[in-house]
Amino acid sequence: MYNLLLTILLLLSVVIVIAIFMQPTKNQSSNVFDASSGDLFERSKARGFEAVMQRLTGILVFFWLAIALALTVLSSR
């Protein structure tokens, strides 16, 4: 059981990294003092591909944390 969960955790780690790299960038400008960065703190609702990737990443991270917690409990026995 422990080895199966550990394998799933490692696979999930790779999938999470890939999912994070697939997400589009939020801000194209690297200069925070630029006049066009006035909307830096404005929160726009994600749509389409961006929304799907955010939800998918959140779900994957939740499962990763649950499996990591289960592995911690199993290893303490």
Backbone atoms as SQL, in Angstrom:
CREATE TABLE atoms (id INTEGER PRIMARY KEY, chain TEXT, resi INTEGER, resn TEXT, atom TEXT, x REAL, y REAL, z REAL);
INSERT INTO atoms VALUES
  (1, 'A', 1, 'MET', 'N', 0.830, -1.196, 0.000),
  (2, 'A', 1, 'MET', 'CA', 0.000, 0.000, 0.000),
  (3, 'A', 1, 'MET', 'C', 0.874, 1.260, 0.000),
  (4, 'A', 2, 'TYR', 'N', 1.915, 1.221, 0.833),
  (5, 'A', 2, 'TYR', 'CA', 2.803, 2.373, 0.926),
  (6, 'A', 2, 'TYR', 'C', 3.496, 2.643, -0.411),
  (7, 'A', 3, 'ASN', 'N', 3.991, 1.588, -1.056),
  (8, 'A', 3, 'ASN', 'CA', 4.684, 1.758, -2.340),
  (9, 'A', 3, 'ASN', 'C', 3.748, 2.254, -3.435),
  (10, 'A', 4, 'LEU', 'N', 2.503, 1.796, -3.419),
  (11, 'A', 4, 'LEU', 'CA', 1.521, 2.257, -4.403),
  (12, 'A', 4, 'LEU', 'C', 1.243, 3.748, -4.227),
  (13, 'A', 5, 'LEU', 'N', 1.027, 4.171, -2.980),
  (14, 'A', 5, 'LEU', 'CA', 0.772, 5.592, -2.720),
  (15, 'A', 5, 'LEU', 'C', 1.982, 6.448, -3.063),
  (16, 'A', 6, 'LEU', 'N', 3.166, 5.933, -2.797),
  (17, 'A', 6, 'LEU', 'CA', 4.381, 6.674, -3.120),
  (18, 'A', 6, 'LEU', 'C', 4.534, 6.842, -4.638),
  (19, 'A', 7, 'THR', 'N', 4.217, 5.810, -5.388),
  (20, 'A', 7, 'THR', 'CA', 4.279, 5.883, -6.850),
  (21, 'A', 7, 'THR', 'C', 3.258, 6.885, -7.384),
  (22, 'A', 8, 'ILE', 'N', 2.043, 6.846, -6.837),
  (23, 'A', 8, 'ILE', 'CA', 1.010, 7.805, -7.257),
  (24, 'A', 8, 'ILE', 'C', 1.433, 9.231, -6.925),
  (25, 'A', 9, 'LEU', 'N', 2.057, 9.417, -5.753),
  (26, 'A', 9, 'LEU', 'CA', 2.519, 10.743, -5.354),
  (27, 'A', 9, 'LEU', 'C', 3.577, 11.275, -6.322),
  (28, 'A', 10, 'LEU', 'N', 4.501, 10.427, -6.714),
  (29, 'A', 10, 'LEU', 'CA', 5.541, 10.855, -7.651),
  (30, 'A', 10, 'LEU', 'C', 4.954, 11.189, -9.025),
  (31, 'A', 11, 'LEU', 'N', 4.019, 10.374, -9.495),
  (32, 'A', 11, 'LEU', 'CA', 3.369, 10.664, -10.782),
  (33, 'A', 11, 'LEU', 'C', 2.564, 11.962, -10.717),
  (34, 'A', 12, 'LEU', 'N', 1.850, 12.153, -9.600),
  (35, 'A', 12, 'LEU', 'CA', 1.098, 13.394, -9.429),
  (36, 'A', 12, 'LEU', 'C', 2.021, 14.608, -9.396),
  (37, 'A', 13, 'SER', 'N', 3.186, 14.460, -8.807),
  (38, 'A', 13, 'SER', 'CA', 4.147, 15.569, -8.753),
  (39, 'A', 13, 'SER', 'C', 4.555, 15.999, -10.158),
  (40, 'A', 14, 'VAL', 'N', 4.820, 15.034, -11.011),
  (41, 'A', 14, 'VAL', 'CA', 5.196, 15.350, -12.399),
  (42, 'A', 14, 'VAL', 'C', 4.031, 16.009, -13.133),
  (43, 'A', 15, 'VAL', 'N', 2.824, 15.490, -12.942),
  (44, 'A', 15, 'VAL', 'CA', 1.648, 16.051, -13.624),
  (45, 'A', 15, 'VAL', 'C', 1.378, 17.475, -13.135),
  (46, 'A', 16, 'ILE', 'N', 1.574, 17.744, -11.849),
  (47, 'A', 16, 'ILE', 'CA', 1.363, 19.093, -11.314),
  (48, 'A', 16, 'ILE', 'C', 2.367, 20.078, -11.920),
  (49, 'A', 17, 'VAL', 'N', 3.611, 19.674, -12.021),
  (50, 'A', 17, 'VAL', 'CA', 4.627, 20.547, -12.622),
  (51, 'A', 17, 'VAL', 'C', 4.260, 20.857, -14.075),
  (52, 'A', 18, 'ILE', 'N', 3.834, 19.860, -14.812),
  (53, 'A', 18, 'ILE', 'CA', 3.433, 20.065, -16.207),
  (54, 'A', 18, 'ILE', 'C', 2.224, 20.996, -16.277),
  (55, 'A', 19, 'ALA', 'N', 1.244, 20.793, -15.389),
  (56, 'A', 19, 'ALA', 'CA', 0.050, 21.640, -15.384),
  (57, 'A', 19, 'ALA', 'C', 0.390, 23.088, -15.053),
  (58, 'A', 20, 'ILE', 'N', 1.335, 23.297, -14.158),
  (59, 'A', 20, 'ILE', 'CA', 1.734, 24.664, -13.808),
  (60, 'A', 20, 'ILE', 'C', 2.438, 25.335, -14.982),
  (61, 'A', 21, 'PHE', 'N', 3.305, 24.589, -15.670),
  (62, 'A', 21, 'PHE', 'CA', 3.999, 25.174, -16.815),
  (63, 'A', 21, 'PHE', 'C', 3.062, 25.448, -17.992),
  (64, 'A', 22, 'MET', 'N', 1.952, 24.741, -18.086),
  (65, 'A', 22, 'MET', 'CA', 1.009, 24.954, -19.189),
  (66, 'A', 22, 'MET', 'C', 0.134, 26.187, -18.993),
  (67, 'A', 23, 'GLN', 'N', 0.080, 26.707, -17.778),
  (68, 'A', 23, 'GLN', 'CA', -0.778, 27.856, -17.518),
  (69, 'A', 23, 'GLN', 'C', -0.217, 29.102, -18.182),
  (70, 'A', 24, 'PRO', 'N', -1.108, 29.927, -18.758),
  (71, 'A', 24, 'PRO', 'CA', -0.626, 31.153, -19.388),
  (72, 'A', 24, 'PRO', 'C', -0.131, 32.153, -18.351),
  (73, 'A', 25, 'THR', 'N', 0.788, 33.013, -18.768),
  (74, 'A', 25, 'THR', 'CA', 1.326, 34.011, -17.852),
  (75, 'A', 25, 'THR', 'C', 0.279, 35.074, -17.567),
  (76, 'A', 26, 'LYS', 'N', 0.335, 35.642, -16.386),
  (77, 'A', 26, 'LYS', 'CA', -0.634, 36.660, -15.987),
  (78, 'A', 26, 'LYS', 'C', -0.267, 38.038, -16.530),
  (79, 'A', 27, 'ASN', 'N', 1.009, 38.387, -16.452),
  (80, 'A', 27, 'ASN', 'CA', 1.436, 39.727, -16.812),
  (81, 'A', 27, 'ASN', 'C', 2.618, 39.614, -17.770),
  (82, 'A', 28, 'GLN', 'N', 2.492, 40.196, -18.920),
  (83, 'A', 28, 'GLN', 'CA', 3.563, 40.137, -19.906),
  (84, 'A', 28, 'GLN', 'C', 4.678, 41.130, -19.597),
  (85, 'A', 29, 'SER', 'N', 4.351, 42.214, -18.900),
  (86, 'A', 29, 'SER', 'CA', 5.337, 43.244, -18.587),
  (87, 'A', 29, 'SER', 'C', 6.124, 42.856, -17.342),
  (88, 'A', 30, 'SER', 'N', 7.442, 42.974, -17.427),
  (89, 'A', 30, 'SER', 'CA', 8.259, 42.637, -16.264),
  (90, 'A', 30, 'SER', 'C', 8.585, 43.873, -15.425),
  (91, 'A', 31, 'ASN', 'N', 8.261, 45.044, -15.904),
  (92, 'A', 31, 'ASN', 'CA', 8.548, 46.273, -15.192),
  (93, 'A', 31, 'ASN', 'C', 7.343, 46.657, -14.339),
  (94, 'A', 32, 'VAL', 'N', 7.457, 46.564, -13.011),
  (95, 'A', 32, 'VAL', 'CA', 6.332, 46.875, -12.135),
  (96, 'A', 32, 'VAL', 'C', 6.105, 48.382, -12.010),
  (97, 'A', 33, 'PHE', 'N', 7.065, 49.198, -12.388),
  (98, 'A', 33, 'PHE', 'CA', 6.913, 50.646, -12.298),
  (99, 'A', 33, 'PHE', 'C', 6.390, 51.245, -13.594),
  (100, 'A', 34, 'ASP', 'N', 6.037, 50.388, -14.530),
  (101, 'A', 34, 'ASP', 'CA', 5.501, 50.837, -15.810),
  (102, 'A', 34, 'ASP', 'C', 4.119, 51.454, -15.585),
  (103, 'A', 35, 'ALA', 'N', 3.774, 52.462, -16.364),
  (104, 'A', 35, 'ALA', 'CA', 2.481, 53.125, -16.221),
  (105, 'A', 35, 'ALA', 'C', 1.328, 52.206, -16.596),
  (106, 'A', 36, 'SER', 'N', 1.580, 51.218, -17.427),
  (107, 'A', 36, 'SER', 'CA', 0.507, 50.313, -17.841),
  (108, 'A', 36, 'SER', 'C', 0.233, 49.223, -16.821),
  (109, 'A', 37, 'SER', 'N', 0.974, 49.202, -15.715),
  (110, 'A', 37, 'SER', 'CA', 0.764, 48.169, -14.705),
  (111, 'A', 37, 'SER', 'C', -0.239, 48.620, -13.642),
  (112, 'A', 38, 'GLY', 'N', -1.113, 49.530, -13.975),
  (113, 'A', 38, 'GLY', 'CA', -2.130, 49.985, -13.046),
  (114, 'A', 38, 'GLY', 'C', -3.117, 48.897, -12.674),
  (115, 'A', 39, 'ASP', 'N', -3.275, 47.929, -13.529),
  (116, 'A', 39, 'ASP', 'CA', -4.186, 46.826, -13.231),
  (117, 'A', 39, 'ASP', 'C', -3.452, 45.645, -12.601),
  (118, 'A', 40, 'LEU', 'N', -2.324, 45.913, -11.959),
  (119, 'A', 40, 'LEU', 'CA', -1.516, 44.862, -11.359),
  (120, 'A', 40, 'LEU', 'C', -2.274, 44.129, -10.264),
  (121, 'A', 41, 'PHE', 'N', -3.052, 44.867, -9.468),
  (122, 'A', 41, 'PHE', 'CA', -3.752, 44.257, -8.345),
  (123, 'A', 41, 'PHE', 'C', -5.218, 43.981, -8.646),
  (124, 'A', 42, 'GLU', 'N', -5.654, 44.241, -9.847),
  (125, 'A', 42, 'GLU', 'CA', -7.036, 43.939, -10.214),
  (126, 'A', 42, 'GLU', 'C', -7.165, 42.454, -10.494),
  (127, 'A', 43, 'ARG', 'N', -8.249, 41.878, -10.044),
  (128, 'A', 43, 'ARG', 'CA', -8.473, 40.437, -10.210),
  (129, 'A', 43, 'ARG', 'C', -9.517, 40.236, -11.305),
  (130, 'A', 44, 'SER', 'N', -9.091, 39.685, -12.430),
  (131, 'A', 44, 'SER', 'CA', -10.035, 39.378, -13.494),
  (132, 'A', 44, 'SER', 'C', -10.369, 37.898, -13.431),
  (133, 'A', 45, 'LYS', 'N', -11.600, 37.577, -13.772),
  (134, 'A', 45, 'LYS', 'CA', -12.046, 36.193, -13.702),
  (135, 'A', 45, 'LYS', 'C', -11.442, 35.390, -14.849),
  (136, 'A', 46, 'ALA', 'N', -10.904, 34.230, -14.496),
  (137, 'A', 46, 'ALA', 'CA', -10.303, 33.368, -15.511),
  (138, 'A', 46, 'ALA', 'C', -11.392, 32.746, -16.369),
  (139, 'A', 47, 'ARG', 'N', -11.121, 32.628, -17.655),
  (140, 'A', 47, 'ARG', 'CA', -12.089, 32.052, -18.575),
  (141, 'A', 47, 'ARG', 'C', -11.399, 31.062, -19.498),
  (142, 'A', 48, 'GLY', 'N', -12.170, 30.105, -19.957),
  (143, 'A', 48, 'GLY', 'CA', -11.680, 29.164, -20.950),
  (144, 'A', 48, 'GLY', 'C', -10.567, 28.280, -20.435),
  (145, 'A', 49, 'PHE', 'N', -9.507, 28.201, -21.211),
  (146, 'A', 49, 'PHE', 'CA', -8.381, 27.322, -20.910),
  (147, 'A', 49, 'PHE', 'C', -7.744, 27.675, -19.574),
  (148, 'A', 50, 'GLU', 'N', -7.637, 28.957, -19.290),
  (149, 'A', 50, 'GLU', 'CA', -7.020, 29.392, -18.037),
  (150, 'A', 50, 'GLU', 'C', -7.824, 28.915, -16.831),
  (151, 'A', 51, 'ALA', 'N', -9.142, 28.990, -16.910),
  (152, 'A', 51, 'ALA', 'CA', -9.989, 28.545, -15.806),
  (153, 'A', 51, 'ALA', 'C', -9.887, 27.038, -15.607),
  (154, 'A', 52, 'VAL', 'N', -9.862, 26.296, -16.708),
  (155, 'A', 52, 'VAL', 'CA', -9.729, 24.835, -16.614),
  (156, 'A', 52, 'VAL', 'C', -8.400, 24.457, -15.977),
  (157, 'A', 53, 'MET', 'N', -7.330, 25.129, -16.379),
  (158, 'A', 53, 'MET', 'CA', -6.012, 24.810, -15.838),
  (159, 'A', 53, 'MET', 'C', -5.920, 25.167, -14.349),
  (160, 'A', 54, 'GLN', 'N', -6.553, 26.267, -13.938),
  (161, 'A', 54, 'GLN', 'CA', -6.536, 26.637, -12.524),
  (162, 'A', 54, 'GLN', 'C', -7.271, 25.607, -11.679),
  (163, 'A', 55, 'ARG', 'N', -8.446, 25.178, -12.155),
  (164, 'A', 55, 'ARG', 'CA', -9.206, 24.173, -11.417),
  (165, 'A', 55, 'ARG', 'C', -8.468, 22.847, -11.373),
  (166, 'A', 56, 'LEU', 'N', -7.915, 22.431, -12.510),
  (167, 'A', 56, 'LEU', 'CA', -7.188, 21.173, -12.576),
  (168, 'A', 56, 'LEU', 'C', -5.985, 21.186, -11.635),
  (169, 'A', 57, 'THR', 'N', -5.257, 22.293, -11.614),
  (170, 'A', 57, 'THR', 'CA', -4.098, 22.401, -10.725),
  (171, 'A', 57, 'THR', 'C', -4.529, 22.346, -9.265),
  (172, 'A', 58, 'GLY', 'N', -5.610, 23.019, -8.933),
  (173, 'A', 58, 'GLY', 'CA', -6.114, 22.982, -7.557),
  (174, 'A', 58, 'GLY', 'C', -6.531, 21.589, -7.125),
  (175, 'A', 59, 'ILE', 'N', -7.205, 20.865, -8.001),
  (176, 'A', 59, 'ILE', 'CA', -7.639, 19.504, -7.692),
  (177, 'A', 59, 'ILE', 'C', -6.434, 18.578, -7.546),
  (178, 'A', 60, 'LEU', 'N', -5.463, 18.709, -8.446),
  (179, 'A', 60, 'LEU', 'CA', -4.263, 17.871, -8.367),
  (180, 'A', 60, 'LEU', 'C', -3.481, 18.128, -7.087),
  (181, 'A', 61, 'VAL', 'N', -3.371, 19.389, -6.697),
  (182, 'A', 61, 'VAL', 'CA', -2.652, 19.724, -5.461),
  (183, 'A', 61, 'VAL', 'C', -3.395, 19.173, -4.238),
  (184, 'A', 62, 'PHE', 'N', -4.727, 19.229, -4.269),
  (185, 'A', 62, 'PHE', 'CA', -5.509, 18.661, -3.167),
  (186, 'A', 62, 'PHE', 'C', -5.233, 17.167, -3.017),
  (187, 'A', 63, 'PHE', 'N', -5.273, 16.430, -4.131),
  (188, 'A', 63, 'PHE', 'CA', -4.993, 14.993, -4.069),
  (189, 'A', 63, 'PHE', 'C', -3.542, 14.720, -3.647),
  (190, 'A', 64, 'TRP', 'N', -2.624, 15.560, -4.112),
  (191, 'A', 64, 'TRP', 'CA', -1.221, 15.390, -3.730),
  (192, 'A', 64, 'TRP', 'C', -1.060, 15.542, -2.223),
  (193, 'A', 65, 'LEU', 'N', -1.702, 16.563, -1.659),
  (194, 'A', 65, 'LEU', 'CA', -1.613, 16.775, -0.214),
  (195, 'A', 65, 'LEU', 'C', -2.264, 15.642, 0.567),
  (196, 'A', 66, 'ALA', 'N', -3.405, 15.137, 0.085),
  (197, 'A', 66, 'ALA', 'CA', -4.083, 14.033, 0.764),
  (198, 'A', 66, 'ALA', 'C', -3.219, 12.776, 0.757),
  (199, 'A', 67, 'ILE', 'N', -2.593, 12.476, -0.368),
  (200, 'A', 67, 'ILE', 'CA', -1.733, 11.301, -0.454),
  (201, 'A', 67, 'ILE', 'C', -0.483, 11.484, 0.407),
  (202, 'A', 68, 'ALA', 'N', 0.078, 12.696, 0.412),
  (203, 'A', 68, 'ALA', 'CA', 1.251, 12.952, 1.257),
  (204, 'A', 68, 'ALA', 'C', 0.899, 12.779, 2.737),
  (205, 'A', 69, 'LEU', 'N', -0.283, 13.220, 3.133),
  (206, 'A', 69, 'LEU', 'CA', -0.723, 13.034, 4.517),
  (207, 'A', 69, 'LEU', 'C', -0.919, 11.555, 4.827),
  (208, 'A', 70, 'ALA', 'N', -1.515, 10.810, 3.903),
  (209, 'A', 70, 'ALA', 'CA', -1.705, 9.373, 4.100),
  (210, 'A', 70, 'ALA', 'C', -0.360, 8.655, 4.218),
  (211, 'A', 71, 'LEU', 'N', 0.615, 9.066, 3.401),
  (212, 'A', 71, 'LEU', 'CA', 1.943, 8.466, 3.497),
  (213, 'A', 71, 'LEU', 'C', 2.602, 8.772, 4.834),
  (214, 'A', 72, 'THR', 'N', 2.379, 9.963, 5.343),
  (215, 'A', 72, 'THR', 'CA', 2.933, 10.336, 6.641),
  (216, 'A', 72, 'THR', 'C', 2.337, 9.482, 7.744),
  (217, 'A', 73, 'VAL', 'N', 1.030, 9.271, 7.692),
  (218, 'A', 73, 'VAL', 'CA', 0.361, 8.446, 8.702),
  (219, 'A', 73, 'VAL', 'C', 0.849, 7.005, 8.600),
  (220, 'A', 74, 'LEU', 'N', 0.953, 6.489, 7.369),
  (221, 'A', 74, 'LEU', 'CA', 1.408, 5.105, 7.199),
  (222, 'A', 74, 'LEU', 'C', 2.859, 4.910, 7.639),
  (223, 'A', 75, 'SER', 'N', 3.690, 5.887, 7.402),
  (224, 'A', 75, 'SER', 'CA', 5.096, 5.730, 7.779),
  (225, 'A', 75, 'SER', 'C', 5.320, 5.877, 9.292),
  (226, 'A', 76, 'SER', 'N', 4.394, 6.470, 9.990),
  (227, 'A', 76, 'SER', 'CA', 4.554, 6.638, 11.433),
  (228, 'A', 76, 'SER', 'C', 4.149, 5.375, 12.188),
  (229, 'A', 77, 'ARG', 'N', 3.534, 4.439, 11.513),
  (230, 'A', 77, 'ARG', 'CA', 3.112, 3.186, 12.186),
  (231, 'A', 77, 'ARG', 'C', 4.205, 2.186, 12.207);
